[in-house]
Amino acid sequence: MKELQEILARLEPAAALSALAPALKNILAHLAEEERVRFITDMINDPDGDKLSSMVHL
């Protein structure tokens, strides 16, 4: 896991997301909807503020 984090740290953010996208799609496809929602909201939410509510306009 540490090696993966080191590789991703060397990439530009957009490139890191592109590299992770296929694996994330595969993993998320195997989760229950509640687990997918929890994962996504945990990524979006910030302890310093509620980003999820700011995305309501989307």
C-alpha positions as CSV (number, residue, x, y, z in Angstrom):
1,M,0.0,0.0,0.0
2,K,2.9,2.4,0.8
3,E,4.3,1.8,-2.7
4,L,1.0,2.7,-4.3
5,Q,0.8,5.9,-2.2
6,E,4.3,6.9,-3.2
7,I,3.6,6.3,-6.9
8,L,0.4,8.4,-6.7
9,A,2.2,11.2,-4.8
10,R,4.6,11.6,-7.8
11,L,1.7,12.0,-10.2
12,E,-0.2,15.1,-11.0
13,P,-3.7,15.0,-9.4
14,A,-5.5,14.5,-12.7
15,A,-3.1,11.7,-13.7
16,A,-3.5,10.0,-10.3
17,L,-7.3,10.0,-10.6
18,S,-7.1,8.6,-14.2
19,A,-4.8,5.8,-12.9
20,L,-7.1,5.0,-10.1
21,A,-10.4,5.2,-11.9
22,P,-10.6,1.7,-13.4
23,A,-9.7,0.0,-10.1
24,L,-12.2,2.2,-8.2
25,K,-15.0,1.5,-10.7
26,N,-14.4,-2.2,-10.2
27,I,-14.3,-2.0,-6.5
28,L,-17.3,0.2,-6.2
29,A,-19.3,-2.1,-8.5
30,H,-18.9,-4.9,-5.9
31,L,-20.1,-2.8,-2.9
32,A,-23.6,-2.4,-1.7
33,E,-25.2,1.0,-2.5
34,E,-25.0,2.1,1.1
35,E,-21.3,1.4,1.2
36,R,-20.7,3.2,-2.1
37,V,-22.6,6.3,-0.8
38,R,-20.7,6.2,2.5
39,F,-17.4,6.0,0.6
40,I,-18.2,8.9,-1.7
41,T,-19.7,11.1,1.0
42,D,-16.6,10.4,3.2
43,M,-14.4,11.6,0.4
44,I,-16.5,14.7,-0.2
45,N,-17.1,15.7,3.4
46,D,-14.5,17.8,5.2
47,P,-14.1,18.1,8.9
48,D,-13.7,21.9,8.5
49,G,-17.0,22.2,6.5
50,D,-19.8,20.4,4.8
51,K,-18.9,20.2,1.2
52,L,-21.8,17.9,0.4
53,S,-24.3,20.7,1.1
54,S,-22.4,23.0,-1.2
55,M,-22.8,20.5,-4.0
56,V,-26.6,20.6,-3.8
57,H,-26.8,22.9,-6.8
58,L,-25.2,20.2,-8.9
